[in-house]
């Protein structure tokens, strides 16, 4: 019996997109001029991840066929990649250019907004990924500044 996650991955595979994991992402991204990585979550808890399977191919029709390459990650890989790039909201689309971070689109958006966001990612400069928020702790038990 297939799970909702299995059905999601089967639908993504049927689109012809490439499956990736956290370990293979760097080499895939480095060899790709414009890469979109579809990061997924549990479709039972976050049913909107299923919407991205329909939305992304439709948005891509607004651009020349070879503009973006699309990859997707299963749930464990999506969590690892999201942690690396500070992504907290799903579904998320991670945009990379030649392996460098461009930005994300998190959650669902209205049609004109998402098409505009894709177009913006084509010309946006690469930058450092956002911080994931590393907690600062003290070696001593003292509170406050010394």
N, CA and C of each residue as an Amber inpcrd file, in Angstrom:
protein
   438
   0.8450000  -1.1790000   0.0000000   0.0000000   0.0000000   0.0000000
   0.8940000   1.2460000   0.0000000   0.6100000   2.1580000  -0.8910000
   1.4360000   3.3610000  -0.9860000   0.9590000   4.4270000  -0.0080000
   1.9050000   5.2200000   0.4230000   1.6200000   6.3090000   1.3560000
   1.4390000   7.6030000   0.5700000   0.8930000   8.6590000   1.1950000
   0.8110000   9.9520000   0.5130000   2.1840000  10.4500000   0.0540000
   3.2300000  10.1830000   0.8520000   4.5950000  10.5820000   0.4620000
   5.0220000   9.8250000  -0.7980000   4.7090000   8.5160000  -0.8710000
   5.0370000   7.7280000  -2.0640000   4.3160000   8.2870000  -3.2920000
   3.0530000   8.6450000  -3.1220000   2.2820000   9.2070000  -4.2350000
   2.8680000  10.5340000  -4.7000000   3.2840000  11.3570000  -3.7620000
   3.9030000  12.6430000  -4.1030000   5.1770000  12.4170000  -4.9140000
   6.0320000  11.5130000  -4.4460000   7.2900000  11.2510000  -5.1500000
   7.0380000  10.6480000  -6.5260000   6.0340000   9.8020000  -6.6430000
   5.7040000   9.2200000  -7.9460000   5.2240000  10.3010000  -8.9190000
   4.4350000  11.2410000  -8.4310000   3.9600000  12.3450000  -9.2850000
   5.1340000  13.2240000  -9.7250000   6.0790000  13.4770000  -8.8250000
   7.2430000  14.2830000  -9.1760000   8.1260000  13.5430000 -10.1760000
   8.3270000  12.2610000  -9.9810000   9.1360000  11.4760000 -10.9130000
   8.4940000  11.4660000 -12.2990000   7.1680000  11.4160000 -12.3470000
   6.4580000  11.4000000 -13.6310000   6.6290000  12.7030000 -14.4130000
   6.9790000  13.7790000 -13.7430000   7.1900000  15.0550000 -14.4300000
   8.5040000  15.0780000 -15.2000000   9.3930000  14.1260000 -14.8990000
  10.6970000  14.1130000 -15.5440000  11.7470000  14.8890000 -14.7760000
  11.3980000  15.3960000 -13.6090000  12.3620000  16.1030000 -12.7880000
  13.3510000  15.1090000 -12.1790000  14.4860000  15.6160000 -11.7430000
  15.5590000  14.8080000 -11.1740000  15.3920000  14.7250000  -9.6680000
  15.5020000  13.5260000  -9.1170000  15.4800000  13.4060000  -7.6620000
  16.8920000  13.6410000  -7.1370000  16.9910000  14.3750000  -6.0470000
  18.2820000  14.6320000  -5.4320000  18.1820000  14.4010000  -3.9370000
  19.3260000  14.3060000  -3.3200000  19.3930000  14.2350000  -1.8640000
  20.4060000  15.2640000  -1.4030000  20.5810000  15.3920000  -0.1170000
  21.4810000  16.4160000   0.4150000  22.9150000  16.1940000  -0.0560000
  23.3510000  14.9360000  -0.1560000  24.7290000  14.6390000  -0.5500000
  24.9810000  14.9480000  -2.0220000  24.0030000  14.7360000  -2.8790000
  24.1770000  14.9480000  -4.3100000  23.8230000  16.3350000  -4.8000000
  23.2820000  17.1570000  -3.9280000  22.8080000  18.4710000  -4.3470000
  23.9310000  19.3600000  -4.8630000  25.0680000  19.3930000  -4.1970000
  26.1520000  20.2900000  -4.6000000  26.6350000  20.0120000  -6.0140000
  26.8450000  18.7410000  -6.3640000  27.3330000  18.4470000  -7.7100000
  26.2650000  18.7330000  -8.7610000  25.0110000  18.4310000  -8.4540000
  23.9270000  18.7460000  -9.3830000  23.8220000  20.2500000  -9.5850000
  23.8420000  20.9980000  -8.4990000  23.6820000  22.4520000  -8.5800000
  24.8670000  23.1110000  -9.2780000  26.0800000  22.6250000  -9.0450000
  27.2650000  23.2270000  -9.6600000  27.2550000  23.0830000 -11.1720000
  26.6060000  22.0370000 -11.6620000  26.5860000  21.7890000 -13.1030000
  25.3220000  22.3290000 -13.7840000  24.5480000  23.1040000 -13.0450000
  23.2660000  23.5730000 -13.5710000  23.1990000  25.0960000 -13.5120000
  22.9650000  25.7530000 -14.6640000  22.8950000  27.2200000 -14.6570000
  21.8000000  27.7740000 -13.7350000  20.5940000  27.2410000 -13.8050000
  19.4810000  27.7000000 -12.9610000  18.7520000  26.4610000 -12.4480000
  18.8970000  26.1670000 -11.1700000  18.2720000  24.9780000 -10.5890000
  17.2150000  25.3790000  -9.5820000  16.0730000  24.7300000  -9.6820000
  15.0200000  24.8560000  -8.6720000  14.9290000  23.5010000  -7.9760000
  14.9980000  23.5110000  -6.6560000  14.8500000  22.2790000  -5.8870000
  13.5290000  22.3720000  -5.1390000  12.6300000  21.4430000  -5.4500000
  11.3410000  21.3860000  -4.7640000  11.5320000  20.6260000  -3.4560000
  11.3560000  21.3380000  -2.3430000  11.4930000  20.7260000  -1.0240000
  10.1060000  20.4030000  -0.4980000   9.9560000  19.2060000  -0.0250000
   8.6470000  18.7000000   0.3540000   8.5320000  18.4420000   1.8420000
   7.3150000  18.3050000   2.2620000   6.9860000  17.9580000   3.6410000
   5.9110000  16.8810000   3.5810000   5.5120000  16.3920000   4.7150000
   4.4870000  15.3600000   4.7800000   3.1950000  15.8940000   4.1510000
   2.7310000  15.2800000   3.0390000   1.5400000  15.7940000   2.3690000
   0.2520000  15.6440000   3.1780000   0.2780000  14.8090000   4.2080000
  -0.8940000  14.7110000   5.0740000  -0.9530000  15.9380000   5.9810000
   0.1910000  16.3130000   6.5140000   0.2630000  17.4670000   7.4110000
   0.2620000  18.7860000   6.6330000   0.9010000  18.7780000   5.4480000
   1.0190000  19.9790000   4.6110000   0.4990000  19.6620000   3.2070000
  -0.8090000  19.6000000   3.0070000  -1.3460000  19.2030000   1.6900000
  -0.9560000  20.1460000   0.5490000  -0.5240000  21.3580000   0.8760000
  -0.1400000  22.2960000  -0.1750000   1.1020000  21.8460000  -0.9360000
   1.8850000  20.8970000  -0.3990000   3.0260000  20.3980000  -1.1690000
   2.5500000  19.7210000  -2.4440000   1.3550000  19.1530000  -2.4090000
   0.7900000  18.5380000  -3.6150000   0.4620000  19.5930000  -4.6660000
   0.1160000  20.8000000  -4.2350000  -0.1840000  21.8730000  -5.1790000
   1.0430000  22.2550000  -5.9960000   2.2100000  22.2080000  -5.3820000
   3.4330000  22.5740000  -6.0900000   3.7200000  21.6530000  -7.2720000
   3.2740000  20.4050000  -7.1820000   3.4620000  19.4610000  -8.2780000
   2.7290000  19.9510000  -9.5290000   1.6390000  20.6720000  -9.3390000
   0.8650000  21.2210000 -10.4550000   1.3390000  22.6360000 -10.7950000
   1.6070000  23.4320000  -9.7930000   1.9460000  24.8460000  -9.9950000
   3.2800000  25.0310000 -10.7130000   4.3160000  24.3300000 -10.2700000
   5.6530000  24.5500000 -10.8370000   5.6900000  24.2950000 -12.3440000
   5.1710000  23.1620000 -12.8410000   5.1950000  22.9820000 -14.3030000
   4.4130000  24.0670000 -15.0510000   3.3260000  24.5360000 -14.4620000
   2.5470000  25.6020000 -15.1090000   3.3280000  26.9140000 -15.1480000
   4.0000000  27.2510000 -14.0670000   4.8080000  28.4760000 -14.0490000
   5.9360000  28.3680000 -15.0670000   6.5490000  27.2020000 -15.1610000
   7.6740000  27.0210000 -16.0870000   7.2630000  27.2280000 -17.5460000
   6.0020000  27.0560000 -17.8580000   5.5160000  27.3020000 -19.2260000
   5.6000000  28.7740000 -19.6120000   5.7540000  29.6400000 -18.6130000
   5.8830000  31.0750000 -18.8620000   7.3050000  31.4580000 -19.2990000
   8.2290000  30.5100000 -19.2580000   9.6390000  30.7650000 -19.5550000
  10.0990000  29.8450000 -20.6820000  11.1660000  30.2280000 -21.3890000
  11.7180000  29.3090000 -22.3930000  12.0370000  27.9570000 -21.7580000
  11.9200000  26.9020000 -22.5370000  11.9980000  25.5310000 -22.0200000
  13.2660000  25.2220000 -21.2390000  14.3870000  25.8060000 -21.6010000
  15.6380000  25.4630000 -20.9310000  16.0580000  26.4710000 -19.8650000
  15.1410000  27.3080000 -19.4290000  15.4760000  28.3420000 -18.4450000
  15.8620000  27.7420000 -17.1020000  15.0390000  26.8620000 -16.5840000
  15.2740000  26.2560000 -15.2690000  15.3570000  24.7370000 -15.4120000
  16.1840000  24.1400000 -14.5820000  16.1570000  22.6880000 -14.3930000
  15.5360000  22.4770000 -13.0170000  14.6980000  21.4620000 -12.9060000
  14.0000000  21.2280000 -11.6410000  14.4160000  19.8810000 -11.0600000
  14.6760000  19.9000000  -9.7730000  14.9440000  18.6770000  -9.0150000
  14.0010000  18.6680000  -7.8220000  13.8500000  17.5160000  -7.2300000
  13.0060000  17.4160000  -6.0410000  13.6870000  16.5120000  -5.0340000
  13.2910000  16.6610000  -3.7910000  13.8640000  15.8690000  -2.7020000
  12.7430000  15.1850000  -1.9360000  13.0260000  13.9750000  -1.4640000
  12.0540000  13.2890000  -0.6250000  12.0400000  13.9490000   0.7560000
  11.2150000  13.4460000   1.6290000  11.0390000  14.1020000   2.9350000
  12.3300000  14.1940000   3.7520000  13.0820000  13.1110000   3.9600000
  14.3230000  13.2600000   4.7470000  15.3280000  14.2040000   4.0760000
  15.4790000  14.1010000   2.7530000  16.4110000  14.9920000   2.0480000
  15.9270000  16.4290000   2.1080000  14.6270000  16.6420000   1.9830000
  14.0680000  17.9980000   2.0670000  14.3700000  18.6170000   3.4150000
  14.2410000  17.8410000   4.4780000  14.5260000  18.3620000   5.8120000
  16.0000000  18.7280000   5.9590000  16.8980000  17.8970000   5.4280000
  18.3330000  18.1720000   5.5280000  18.7120000  19.4070000   4.7130000
  18.1740000  19.5080000   3.5080000  18.4740000  20.6580000   2.6420000
  17.8850000  21.9280000   3.2400000  16.6690000  21.8410000   3.7480000
  16.0280000  23.0070000   4.3720000  16.8420000  23.5070000   5.5590000
  17.3520000  22.6010000   6.3460000  18.1670000  22.9870000   7.5060000
  19.4230000  23.7270000   7.0410000  20.0400000  23.2340000   5.9890000
  21.2590000  23.8490000   5.4580000  21.0190000  25.2810000   4.9750000
  19.8380000  25.5190000   4.3920000  19.5390000  26.8350000   3.8180000
  18.6110000  27.6840000   4.6870000  18.3340000  27.2610000   5.9000000
  17.5220000  28.0620000   6.8130000  16.0650000  28.1660000   6.4040000
  15.5400000  27.1560000   5.7310000  14.1530000  27.1660000   5.2600000
  13.2580000  26.5860000   6.3490000  12.2290000  27.3420000   6.7000000
  11.3450000  26.9260000   7.7850000   9.9100000  26.6580000   7.3410000
   9.5410000  27.0790000   6.1390000   8.1640000  26.9540000   5.6810000
   8.1060000  26.0780000   4.4340000   7.0970000  25.2140000   4.3800000
   6.9250000  24.2940000   3.2500000   5.5580000  24.4780000   2.6270000
   5.4150000  24.1590000   1.3640000   6.4560000  23.7200000   0.4550000
   7.4170000  24.8640000   0.1610000   8.6200000  24.5040000  -0.2510000
   9.6160000  25.5260000  -0.5560000  10.2920000  25.2000000  -1.8790000
  10.5990000  26.2420000  -2.6120000  11.3620000  26.1310000  -3.8480000
  12.6900000  26.8350000  -3.6060000  13.7650000  26.0950000  -3.7020000
  15.1060000  26.6160000  -3.5020000  15.7120000  26.9020000  -4.8670000
  16.1910000  28.1250000  -5.0680000  16.7830000  28.5300000  -6.3450000
  18.2920000  28.6430000  -6.1800000  19.0230000  27.9330000  -7.0420000
  20.4810000  27.9560000  -7.0410000  20.9700000  28.2670000  -8.4580000
  22.0500000  29.0190000  -8.5420000  22.6620000  29.3180000  -9.8350000
  24.1090000  28.8630000  -9.7790000  24.4410000  27.8830000 -10.6320000
  25.8010000  27.3190000 -10.6520000  26.2560000  26.9420000  -9.2390000
  25.3410000  26.4390000  -8.4390000  25.6620000  25.9970000  -7.0920000
  25.5810000  27.0620000  -6.0190000  25.3580000  28.3030000  -6.4170000
  25.2870000  29.4040000  -5.4560000  23.8300000  29.7130000  -5.1180000
  23.5960000  30.0810000  -3.8820000  22.2530000  30.4030000  -3.3910000
  21.7240000  31.6890000  -4.0260000  20.5020000  31.6100000  -4.5560000
  19.8190000  32.7860000  -5.1060000  18.6870000  33.2040000  -4.1750000
  17.8650000  32.2530000  -3.7490000  16.7530000  32.5650000  -2.8610000
  15.7630000  31.4220000  -2.7980000  14.6380000  31.6850000  -2.1500000
  13.5810000  30.6760000  -2.0210000  12.2260000  31.3200000  -2.2780000
  11.2790000  30.4650000  -2.5740000   9.8680000  30.8170000  -2.5270000
   9.2610000  29.8110000  -1.5600000   8.7680000  30.2950000  -0.4450000
   8.2100000  29.4050000   0.5780000   6.6990000  29.5790000   0.6390000
   6.0120000  28.4630000   0.7190000   4.5580000  28.4970000   0.7570000
   3.9800000  28.7360000  -0.6250000   2.6760000  28.8790000  -0.6760000
   1.9930000  29.1210000  -1.9400000   1.7360000  30.6090000  -2.1210000
   1.6960000  31.0290000  -3.3830000   1.4630000  32.4300000  -3.7010000
   0.4180000  32.5390000  -4.8000000  -0.1390000  33.7210000  -4.9540000
  -1.0500000  33.9720000  -6.0570000  -0.2920000  33.8660000  -7.3690000
  -1.0060000  33.5540000  -8.4460000  -0.3820000  33.3160000  -9.7400000
   0.5400000  34.4520000 -10.2020000   0.0860000  35.6970000 -10.2680000
   0.9990000  36.7380000 -10.7600000   2.2430000  36.8830000  -9.8700000
   2.0620000  36.6920000  -8.5770000   3.1800000  36.8280000  -7.6390000
   4.2250000  35.7430000  -7.8430000   3.7850000  34.5090000  -8.0690000
   4.7520000  33.4190000  -8.2110000   5.4800000  33.5070000  -9.5520000
   4.7800000  33.8980000 -10.6090000   5.4410000  34.0650000 -11.9060000
   6.4850000  35.1820000 -11.7960000   6.1230000  36.2670000 -11.1400000
   7.0590000  37.3810000 -10.9380000   8.2520000  36.9320000 -10.0830000
   8.0050000  36.1190000  -9.0590000   9.0800000  35.6410000  -8.1950000
  10.0610000  34.7630000  -8.9700000   9.5530000  33.9060000  -9.8530000
  10.4350000  33.0850000 -10.6930000  11.2910000  33.9890000 -11.5720000
  10.6700000  34.9800000 -12.1920000  11.3970000  35.9050000 -13.0720000
  12.4690000  36.6640000 -12.2810000  12.1400000  37.0820000 -11.0780000
  13.1080000  37.7930000 -10.2350000  14.3240000  36.9290000  -9.9170000
  14.1030000  35.6300000  -9.7370000  15.2120000  34.7360000  -9.3900000
  16.2090000  34.6090000 -10.5440000  15.7580000  34.8330000 -11.7750000
  16.6690000  34.7490000 -12.9190000  17.7240000  35.8370000 -12.9070000
  17.3820000  37.0000000 -12.3970000  18.3080000  38.1330000 -12.4240000
  18.8390000  38.5080000 -11.0370000  18.3140000  37.8810000 -10.0140000
  18.7690000  38.1950000  -8.6560000  20.2220000  37.7730000  -8.4910000
  21.0030000  38.5570000  -7.7450000  22.3880000  38.1540000  -7.5050000
  22.4380000  36.9540000  -6.5500000  23.4920000  36.1760000  -6.6660000
  23.6790000  35.1080000  -5.6850000  24.1330000  35.7510000  -4.3800000
  23.8730000  35.0440000  -3.2930000  24.2270000  35.5930000  -1.9900000
  24.4220000  34.4560000  -0.9980000  24.8170000  34.8290000   0.1680000
  24.9910000  33.8570000   1.2480000  23.6070000  33.4020000   1.7170000
  23.4180000  32.0880000   1.9270000  22.1180000  31.6310000   2.4390000
  21.8340000  32.2400000   3.8080000  20.5550000  32.4280000   4.1400000
  20.2350000  32.9810000   5.4600000  20.6800000  32.0510000   6.5770000
  20.9230000  32.6280000   7.7040000  21.3460000  31.8680000   8.8760000
  20.2050000  31.0120000   9.3850000  20.5530000  29.8930000   9.9530000
  19.5510000  29.0290000  10.5620000  19.4010000  29.3160000  12.0460000
  20.1310000  30.2850000  12.5390000  19.9920000  30.6620000  13.9490000
  20.7010000  29.7150000  14.8780000  21.9890000  29.8890000  15.0430000
  22.7670000  29.0340000  15.9280000  22.6810000  29.6060000  17.3420000
  22.2370000  28.8050000  18.3170000  22.1130000  29.3110000  19.6780000
  23.4920000  29.6080000  20.2720000  23.5700000  30.6950000  21.0120000
  24.8150000  31.0810000  21.6740000  24.7070000  30.6450000  23.1280000
  25.7200000  29.9260000  23.5780000  25.7410000  29.4770000  24.9580000
  27.0580000  29.8900000  25.5990000  27.0690000  29.8640000  26.8960000
  28.2520000  30.2450000  27.6630000  28.8790000  29.0000000  28.2820000
  30.1920000  29.0150000  28.3820000  30.8920000  27.9160000  29.0340000
  30.7110000  27.9470000  30.5400000  30.3800000  29.1360000  31.0790000
  30.1780000  29.2480000  32.5270000  28.6900000  29.3100000  32.8310000
  28.3640000  29.2080000  34.0810000  26.9650000  29.2910000  34.4990000
  26.5390000  30.7140000  34.8120000  27.4650000  31.6710000  34.6830000
  27.1500000  33.0540000  34.9930000  26.2110000  33.6290000  33.9380000
  25.3360000  34.5120000  34.4190000  24.4150000  35.1770000  33.4990000
  24.8990000  36.5610000  33.2360000  24.6420000  37.0460000  32.0250000
  25.0170000  38.3980000  31.6740000  26.4280000  38.4730000  31.1430000
  26.8650000  39.6900000  30.8500000  28.1920000  39.9290000  30.2950000
  29.2190000  39.9920000  31.4150000  30.4350000  39.6130000  31.0990000
  31.5050000  39.6530000  32.0950000  32.1100000  41.0410000  32.1700000
